[in-house]
Amino acid sequence: MISKMLMSDDLLDRVSTEAGTTRKGGVGKPTIAELVYNDESLKQIYDRKMWIYVSKIFHIQKITKNMIEVVNSSRCNIKDLGFLQLDLKEKLMGKKYLVVLDNV
């Protein structure tokens, strides 16, 4: 169902899309996210997929840097949050991407 929603034309026409799962622990959210993330049919739809681990202490700079490193497949040395966000925006502009933020 989630994969079907992520592949729908209506959803793909939107500029920004968000499908979040927030429920109490122990109900299988990571399993559902992993099944969707690994769904072969989504490879035709999304240019890029990212699975980003986040800690309970939310560090936007670290998360943005991790996303850039996934996109680049290499280490990112940018330290300024504004430049990190600009770099990520340039790399993802015009692309369709799926991001899973997984808290550990």
BARO-352244 format. One line per 5 residues: number of its first residue (from 1); for each residue x negated, y, z negated of C-alpha. Coordinates in pm, 1 decimal. Example, Ala and Ser with C-alpha at 12.3 -4.5 7.8 and 13.67 -1.06 7.14 Angstrom:
2
1) -1230.0:-450.0:-780.0 ~ -1367.0:-106.0:-714.0
This chain:
104
1) 0.0:0.0:0.0 ~ -275.7:247.0:-90.2 ~ -476.2:152.6:220.9 ~ -166.3:203.8:434.6 ~ -111.8:545.7:275.0
6) -475.5:642.2:337.8 ~ -441.3:546.7:705.2 ~ -112.2:721.5:778.3 ~ -119.4:989.0:1049.8 ~ 67.9:1231.9:826.3
11) -195.6:1201.6:556.7 ~ -489.1:1224.1:797.2 ~ -355.8:1546.8:946.5 ~ -389.5:1726.5:614.2 ~ -703.5:1927.9:546.0
16) -746.5:1805.7:190.3 ~ -593.7:1491.9:44.8 ~ -603.8:1341.7:-298.5 ~ -479.1:1008.5:-425.7 ~ -565.5:956.2:-787.8
21) -506.9:670.2:-1022.9 ~ -501.2:766.4:-1387.2 ~ -366.7:509.6:-1626.7 ~ -468.3:363.4:-1960.3 ~ -765.9:129.1:-1970.4
26) -738.4:-235.7:-1877.1 ~ -481.7:-213.1:-1596.9 ~ -722.2:-279.7:-1307.0 ~ -783.8:67.4:-1161.2 ~ -1145.1:-12.0:-1058.0
31) -1028.0:-333.7:-892.3 ~ -764.0:-148.9:-689.2 ~ -1011.6:124.6:-594.7 ~ -1269.4:-135.3:-490.8 ~ -1019.8:-322.7:-274.0
36) -924.2:0.0:-97.3 ~ -1286.6:115.3:-65.5 ~ -1393.0:-215.5:90.7 ~ -1090.2:-244.1:323.2 ~ -1235.2:-303.6:671.1
41) -952.9:-116.4:844.4 ~ -1059.7:209.2:676.7 ~ -1397.3:201.3:857.0 ~ -1219.6:313.0:1176.3 ~ -1055.8:604.0:995.9
46) -1322.0:757.2:770.1 ~ -1660.6:889.0:882.0 ~ -1801.4:856.4:534.4 ~ -1719.8:671.1:213.0 ~ -1870.1:755.8:-126.1
51) -1844.2:574.4:-458.3 ~ -1968.1:815.8:-723.6 ~ -2010.1:724.0:-1089.5 ~ -1927.4:1000.9:-1337.0 ~ -1981.9:1007.4:-1711.2
56) -1731.7:1115.3:-1973.0 ~ -1917.0:1446.4:-1984.6 ~ -1824.4:1592.0:-1645.6 ~ -2127.9:1754.3:-1475.7 ~ -2012.4:1906.0:-1146.6
61) -2371.3:1985.7:-1043.9 ~ -2482.0:1624.5:-1094.0 ~ -2175.3:1485.2:-915.1 ~ -2224.5:1721.4:-618.5 ~ -2593.5:1628.7:-601.2
66) -2504.9:1256.5:-608.7 ~ -2257.5:1306.5:-323.7 ~ -2523.8:1479.7:-113.0 ~ -2768.1:1196.7:-182.6 ~ -2511.3:940.7:-65.0
71) -2441.9:1140.0:252.7 ~ -2814.9:1193.0:321.9 ~ -2927.3:847.6:205.5 ~ -3215.4:1033.2:41.0 ~ -3300.7:1236.6:-267.0
76) -3168.6:1592.4:-298.5 ~ -3395.9:1857.2:-452.7 ~ -3148.0:2147.0:-453.6 ~ -3084.6:2273.3:-808.4 ~ -2841.2:2564.1:-766.3
81) -2472.6:2460.7:-778.9 ~ -2373.0:2715.3:-513.1 ~ -2633.7:2583.9:-268.9 ~ -2540.5:2223.9:-352.8 ~ -2176.0:2293.3:-273.7
86) -2265.6:2476.6:48.3 ~ -2490.5:2189.9:160.7 ~ -2220.6:1930.3:87.6 ~ -1958.4:2140.1:265.6 ~ -2179.3:2166.0:576.4
91) -2243.6:1791.0:579.8 ~ -1874.2:1699.5:546.9 ~ -1720.6:1977.5:757.7 ~ -1491.9:1830.5:1021.7 ~ -1533.3:1475.5:893.8
96) -1285.4:1244.9:726.0 ~ -1415.9:1102.1:403.5 ~ -1305.5:884.4:115.6 ~ -1446.9:958.8:-231.1 ~ -1399.5:737.5:-535.0
101) -1498.2:897.3:-866.0 ~ -1548.3:612.8:-1112.7 ~ -1592.3:692.9:-1480.3 ~ -1833.2:466.8:-1663.4
